[in-house]
Amino acid sequence: MKELITVNDDLLAESLLSELKKSNIPGYISHEGAGQYLKILTGNSIYGKTICVNETDYERAVKLLKQLNFIDST
């Protein structure tokens, strides 16, 4: 798996993951630091959330995020 993007908002991370899945790009959200523990304990985390995808899907995922204006297209 390869790290695609890191965001600080749970809803944004889930939305991005949903967009990837709609395009048949599987992935998952990895919580940084104690983020997973805080997510379970409080329902949220102040730590970053990293979206990871298969290395074979990475370029398609980057292209999709550029189309959605989540990352710079330069």
C-alpha positions in Angstrom: 0.0 0.0 0.0 1.1 3.5 -0.7 0.2 6.7 1.1 -2.0 9.0 -1.1 -2.9 12.0 1.1 -3.2 13.0 4.7 -6.0 15.1 6.0 -7.1 16.3 9.5 -10.8 16.0 9.1 -12.7 12.6 9.6 -15.5 13.6 7.3 -13.1 14.7 4.5 -11.2 11.4 4.8 -14.3 9.3 4.6 -15.6 11.4 1.6 -12.3 11.0 -0.3 -12.3 7.3 0.4 -15.9 7.1 -0.9 -14.9 8.9 -4.1 -12.0 6.4 -4.6 -14.3 3.4 -4.1 -16.8 4.9 -6.6 -13.9 4.8 -9.1 -13.1 1.2 -8.2 -9.9 2.2 -6.3 -9.7 0.3 -3.0 -8.1 1.9 0.0 -8.3 2.5 3.7 -7.8 5.2 6.3 -4.8 5.0 8.6 -4.8 7.1 11.7 -1.6 8.7 12.8 -0.2 8.5 16.3 -2.7 7.8 19.0 -5.4 8.7 16.5 -7.1 5.3 16.3 -7.3 5.1 20.1 -8.8 8.6 20.3 -11.2 7.8 17.4 -12.5 4.8 19.4 -12.6 6.6 22.7 -14.1 10.0 21.7 -15.4 9.4 18.1 -12.8 11.9 16.7 -9.1 12.4 16.5 -6.9 15.5 16.3 -4.3 13.5 14.5 -4.0 13.2 10.8 -5.7 10.5 8.7 -3.8 9.1 5.8 -5.6 7.5 2.9 -3.6 4.6 1.5 -4.2 2.8 -1.9 -2.6 -0.1 -3.7 0.6 0.9 -5.5 -1.0 -0.3 -8.8 -3.9 2.2 -8.3 -1.8 5.1 -7.0 -1.5 7.0 -10.3 -5.3 6.7 -11.0 -6.0 7.8 -7.4 -3.8 10.9 -7.8 -5.5 11.7 -11.1 -8.9 11.4 -9.4 -7.9 13.7 -6.6 -6.6 16.3 -9.1 -9.9 16.1 -10.9 -11.8 16.7 -7.7 -9.4 19.6 -6.9 -8.1 18.0 -3.7 -4.5 18.2 -4.8 -2.7 20.7 -7.0 -2.7 19.6 -10.7 0.7 21.0 -11.5 
